[in-house]
Amino acid sequence: MPYVMGLMSGTSLDGCDAAIVQMDDEIRLRFYKAFDMPVALRARILDACSLERSNIALTCSLNAEIGCWMARVAKDACRLAGIPLENLYCIGSHGQTVYHIPFKERDLIPSTLQLGEPAIIAYETGVPVVSSFRAKDMAAGGQGAPLVPYPEYLLYRGERARALQNIGGIGNVTVLPRDPSLEDVFAFDTGPGNMISDALMLHFYGKPYDENGDTALRGTPRDDILRAWMALPFITLPPPKSTGRELYGAQFVKEQLAKYPNTLPQDFVATAARYTALTIYDSYCRFVFPRTPIDDIILSGGGSHNAAVIYHLKQLLPEYSILLQEDVGWDSDAKEAVAFALLAWETMNRRPGNIPSATGARCPVVLGSITWPE
């Protein structure tokens, strides 16, 4: 009855999700908690993600600092769960993505960088740590994302066709046709999830996110801004495709604020919420519905709590059943941490964890690097 922990800090930079999964005849979530990210650490990570403010000394130091923080999270999670650290089979640590280059750009080759030194986590916890999941997929010609589809295939395949839509900092969908084989599964990033909204809330209100979508619900989306954002090349790029802070991060928001200076704050946030829903709808119309019928759309991530995003999705997709992870027996917020726990389990058992049709890799590969404790 081994236990595996998954640690996930996503592009929204709101904290680290810790999930402890029991790997038995049936996979069960034994514990989940979101641990808030220290404010000063978040500011340094944002600096490291910025081409203007980043430097190699900051990046080097952050790698160790994030590793120390994640080690504390792992120990706190076990203490709160009442599960001794020595009972963990392994820890799957996604780390913190600070930059991701899915395609060749001029003299830059496809690559990805996640910080959070696994040696520190392994030393502090005494538990083997699986990390750097994305690099092996990219070595095999993939984009290193999305990686959640394989765990979702393990957990959610069945008689109903499902679109599993995560709305984190970035939105991504995994499509499971009815009774699928692994080759039938496909997945891709749909566009921004909460990333634009979060940046706007911080700029206008000094808040990290739009709680419940309340600010967006008070505003009116700007159609001219939406038309401009929907014209971005990423929208029509066919899968496999991935994106992140390098496209929809601080620089993008700064440019939009300068381009539309007379927009009311609540209207800007409302526009961001509508854009998230539109990119999901457009992605499904272009790349999902022509390939397979869908019975259920199942939402997860922070955006699944945003009433404005949900409103727009239901307006755009009125004929579809839109559910939350809780409706199918799982925690919406725990999804990605659970996924990296399962990926770590697969790696420790020398089994591939990517789906080439989702990432573009040439073949299935065993993901990640293992750091052993003393």
Secondary structure, DSSP 8 states (H G I E B T S, - for coil): --EEEEEEE-TT-SEEEEEEEEESSSEEEEEEEEEE--HHHHHHHHHHH-TTT--HHHHHHHHHHHHHHHHHHHHHHHHHHT--GGGEEEEEEEEEEEEEE-S-BTTB-SEEEEE--HHHHHHHH-S-EEE-HHHHHHHTTS-S---THHHHHHHH-SSS-EEEEEESSEEEEEEE-SS--GGG-EEEEEEESSHHHHHHHHHHHS-SS-GGGHHHHHS---HHHHHHHHTSHHHH--SS----HHHHSHHHHHHHHHHSTT--HHHHHHHHHHHHHHHHHHHIIIIITTT---SEEEEESGGGG-HHHHHHHHHH-TTSEEEEGGGGTS-TTTHHHHHHHHHHHHHHTT-----HHHH--SS----SEEE---
